[in-house]
Amino acid sequence: MNLSLATKSQLIIDKAKELGFDLCGIAEADFLSEEKDRFTDWLDKDYYGEMGYMANNIDKRLDPRLLVENTKSIIVVALNYFPEHTQKDPDAPVLAKYAYGKDYHFVIKEKLNALLAYINEEIGETQGRAFADSAPILEHAWARKAGLGWIGKNSLLLNRKLGSFMFLGELLIDMPLEYNSESYPDFCGGCNRCIRSCPTSAIVAPNVVNGSKCISYFTIELKGDIPEEMKGKFENRVFGCDICQDVCPWNRMVKPHSVEAFKPNPDILSLSKKDWFEMDAHQFGSLFKNSAVKRTKFKGLKRNLNFLEE
């Protein structure tokens, strides 16, 4: 079957949506020349804190063809994770919304691997690899190049219909396709609510986040003690932070997702403030066994809780 590049691409996009992805776009794999200076400047300013892995494989981050040999096309997908319900106790430590349900890494990869299988079976033989925040890929840059949205002032991808509560994933394949050629307009305009609302002043300039000052960094990535100067600035966040997304006007009209795996664990949402602070290791393991929260481990969660309580 001799399909045109345009037909192949449309079949892939249609299948991605059939698999449950909300958005799908395709970009040509090449060197991210427009990202080089911005990214190296971010590294030079040590904005990555203890996330040493960010300074590794810089060449691969800027050129995915070095990550997966013979890559021609990057298929980028997005999946809405905005929940219908949030935590019940207004005084309970706040959990980032992305951690309410099943760990997204597994969900995204499973769907992307199904998409890869479809391409091989119905479109043509290809080699490829699926990624979901699991490799040195500048995924927001590729999502923008694929036409899925624009980069907001909080450095997250924004889409007019889905806002920013989206998981991203990438499928790198060695098959040439038709590529997005239109740049998604920047609709942030003069709004700077995310910058003004960040309690730790981590958004140091439009589109630039000092990761080492972000609440998500302190509650997830940092392994040691949280700096005392951050005391009183977390606004009760215990794992991750959605503040810059919650205040964004583009998230006001976002509809809740319909992904079964992302449905909130009702036991997590019903935790009271008292429940959080009295949680033991067994309860932690039971509640968060399929959640991204397990990344911080019980020890890390207790450190975060103690920091909020002191």
C-alpha positions in Angstrom: 0.0 0.0 0.0 1.6 3.2 -1.2 0.3 6.0 1.0 1.2 9.6 0.7 3.0 11.3 3.6 -0.1 13.4 4.3 -2.3 10.2 4.5 0.1 8.4 6.8 0.2 11.4 9.1 -3.5 11.8 9.3 -4.0 8.1 9.9 -1.5 8.3 12.8 -3.3 11.4 14.3 -6.7 9.8 14.0 -5.4 6.6 15.7 -3.8 8.6 18.5 -7.2 10.2 19.2 -8.9 6.8 19.0 -6.5 5.6 21.6 -7.6 8.4 23.9 -5.1 11.1 23.4 -6.6 14.6 23.3 -4.0 16.1 21.0 -1.5 14.7 18.4 1.0 16.5 16.2 4.0 15.6 14.2 7.4 17.4 13.9 10.4 16.7 11.9 13.3 15.5 14.0 16.2 18.0 13.8 18.4 20.1 15.9 16.6 22.5 18.2 18.7 25.5 17.3 16.3 28.0 18.8 16.4 26.2 22.1 20.2 25.9 22.4 21.0 29.3 23.9 18.0 29.4 26.2 18.7 25.9 27.6 22.4 26.4 28.0 21.8 29.7 29.8 19.4 27.9 32.1 22.1 25.4 32.9 24.8 28.0 33.3 22.6 29.8 36.0 22.3 26.5 37.9 18.5 26.6 37.7 18.4 22.9 37.9 19.5 22.6 41.5 20.2 19.0 42.5 18.6 17.7 39.3 22.1 16.8 37.9 20.6 14.7 35.1 19.4 17.9 33.4 23.0 18.8 32.6 23.6 15.3 31.1 23.2 14.4 27.5 22.8 18.0 26.3 23.5 17.0 22.7 20.7 14.5 22.8 18.3 17.0 24.4 18.9 19.3 21.5 18.9 16.7 18.8 16.7 13.6 19.3 18.4 11.9 16.3 21.3 11.3 18.7 18.9 9.7 21.2 17.2 7.3 18.8 19.2 6.4 15.7 17.6 7.2 12.4 14.8 9.2 13.9 12.9 11.1 11.2 9.7 12.0 12.9 8.5 13.0 16.4 4.9 12.2 17.1 3.8 14.3 20.1 0.7 13.5 22.1 -1.1 15.2 24.9 -3.6 13.9 27.4 -5.8 16.0 29.7 -5.6 15.1 33.4 -7.7 17.9 34.9 -9.8 16.2 37.6 -13.5 16.5 38.2 -13.1 16.4 42.0 -10.3 17.7 44.3 -9.4 17.1 47.9 -12.3 17.4 50.3 -10.6 18.9 53.4 -9.6 22.5 52.7 -7.0 22.4 55.5 -5.4 19.2 54.3 -1.9 19.3 52.8 -2.3 19.9 49.1 -1.4 17.2 46.5 -0.6 18.2 42.9 -3.5 17.1 40.7 -1.3 15.0 38.4 -0.7 12.6 41.3 -4.4 11.9 42.0 -4.6 8.8 39.8 -2.3 6.2 38.3 1.2 7.2 37.5 1.0 8.7 34.0 4.4 7.3 32.8 2.8 3.9 32.4 -0.4 5.1 30.9 1.2 7.3 28.2 3.8 4.7 27.3 1.2 1.9 26.9 -0.9 4.1 24.6 2.2 5.1 22.6 3.3 1.5 22.2 -0.2 0.7 20.9 0.2 3.5 18.4 3.6 2.2 17.3 2.1 -1.3 16.8 -0.7 0.2 14.7 1.8 2.1 12.5 3.7 -1.1 11.8 0.6 -3.1 11.1 -1.4 -0.6 9.0 0.9 2.0 7.6 4.4 0.6 7.2 7.3 -1.0 8.9 9.1 1.4 11.3 11.4 1.3 14.2 10.7 3.6 17.1 10.6 4.3 20.9 8.0 5.8 23.1 8.8 8.3 25.9 6.9 10.0 28.6 9.1 12.3 30.7 11.6 9.4 30.7 14.5 10.5 28.5 16.5 13.6 27.7 13.9 15.2 25.5 12.8 18.8 25.6 9.2 17.8 25.3 7.6 21.2 25.6 9.7 22.5 22.7 8.7 19.5 20.6 5.0 19.9 21.5 5.2 23.5 20.4 6.9 22.5 17.1 4.3 19.8 16.5 1.6 22.5 16.8 0.0 21.5 20.1 0.2 24.9 21.8 2.5 27.6 22.9 4.9 27.9 25.9 3.3 29.9 28.7 5.2 32.3 31.0 5.4 29.5 33.6 7.3 27.4 30.9 4.5 24.9 30.5 2.7 24.1 27.3 -0.6 25.9 26.9 -3.5 25.0 24.6 -6.6 27.2 24.1 -9.0 24.2 24.7 -7.0 22.1 27.2 -5.2 24.8 29.1 -2.0 23.4 30.7 -3.2 20.4 32.7 -1.8 18.0 30.1 0.6 15.0 30.1 2.9 14.9 27.1 4.4 11.9 25.4 6.6 11.4 22.3 7.0 8.6 19.8 10.3 8.8 17.9 10.2 6.8 14.6 12.3 6.4 11.5 9.5 7.0 9.1 9.2 10.3 7.2 5.8 12.0 7.6 4.1 15.2 6.8 5.1 17.8 9.5 3.3 20.7 11.2 4.3 23.9 9.5 2.2 26.4 11.5 3.3 28.1 14.7 0.7 28.1 17.4 0.1 31.8 18.5 1.1 32.9 22.0 -2.1 33.8 23.8 -0.6 34.9 27.1 -0.5 38.5 26.0 0.2 40.9 28.9 -1.0 38.5 31.6 1.6 37.6 34.2 -0.6 36.0 36.9 1.6 32.9 37.1 4.7 35.0 37.7 2.9 37.1 40.4 1.3 34.1 42.1 4.4 31.9 42.5 5.0 32.0 46.3 8.8 31.2 46.0 9.4 33.6 43.0 10.6 30.6 40.9 9.4 32.1 37.6 12.2 34.6 37.2 11.2 35.9 33.8 8.6 35.0 31.1 9.2 31.4 30.1 12.1 31.0 32.5 11.7 29.0 35.8 14.4 28.6 38.3 13.8 25.0 39.1 15.8 25.1 42.3 13.2 27.5 43.8 10.1 25.6 42.6 7.9 24.0 45.3 7.7 20.9 43.1 11.5 20.7 43.2 11.6 21.0 47.0 8.8 18.4 47.6 9.9 15.9 45.0 13.4 16.3 43.6 15.3 17.6 46.6 16.8 14.7 48.7 18.1 16.7 51.7 16.5 19.2 54.0 14.3 21.9 52.6 16.0 25.3 53.1 14.7 27.3 56.1 14.2 30.4 54.0 11.3 28.6 52.3 9.4 28.3 55.5 5.9 29.6 55.2 6.0 29.9 51.4 4.6 26.5 50.3 0.9 27.4 50.7 0.3 24.0 52.2 1.8 22.1 49.2 3.0 18.6 50.2 3.8 17.1 46.9 4.2 19.1 43.7 2.5 22.4 43.0 -0.3 23.6 40.8 -0.4 27.3 41.8 0.9 28.7 38.5 -1.7 26.6 36.7 -4.6 27.2 39.0 -4.3 31.0 38.5 -3.9 30.8 34.7 -7.0 32.1 32.8 -6.6 29.4 30.2 -7.4 26.8 32.8 -10.7 28.4 33.9 -12.9 26.5 31.3 -11.0 23.2 31.1 -13.2 20.2 31.2 -12.4 17.2 33.4 -10.7 14.3 31.8 -12.4 11.0 31.1 -9.3 8.7 31.5 -10.2 5.8 33.8 -6.6 5.4 35.0 -6.4 9.0 36.0 -9.6 9.0 38.1 -8.7 10.2 41.6 -8.3 7.6 44.3 -11.3 8.5 46.6 -9.3 7.5 49.6 -6.7 10.1 48.8 -9.1 12.9 48.2 -10.9 12.1 51.5 -7.8 12.4 53.6 -8.2 14.9 56.4 -5.4 17.1 57.7 -5.2 14.8 60.7 -5.0 11.7 58.4 -2.1 13.1 56.5 0.0 13.8 59.6 -0.8 10.5 61.2 -0.1 8.4 58.1 2.3 5.5 58.6 4.5 3.7 56.1 1.9 0.9 55.5 -0.9 3.4 54.7 1.5 5.3 52.4 2.3 2.2 50.5 -1.4 1.2 50.2 -2.6 4.7 49.2 0.1 5.6 46.7 1.2 2.2 45.3 0.1 3.3 41.7 0.7 7.0 42.1 3.6 9.3 41.2 3.7 10.2 45.0 5.7 7.0 45.6 8.6 8.7 43.9 9.2 10.8 47.0 8.9 7.7 49.3 7.4 7.7 52.7 10.5 9.4 54.2 10.3 12.2 51.7 6.6 12.7 52.3 7.1 12.8 56.1 9.9 15.4 55.6 7.5 17.6 53.6 4.7 17.2 56.2 7.1 18.1 59.0 8.2 21.2 57.1 4.6 22.3 56.7 3.9 21.6 60.4 6.9 23.2 62.0 
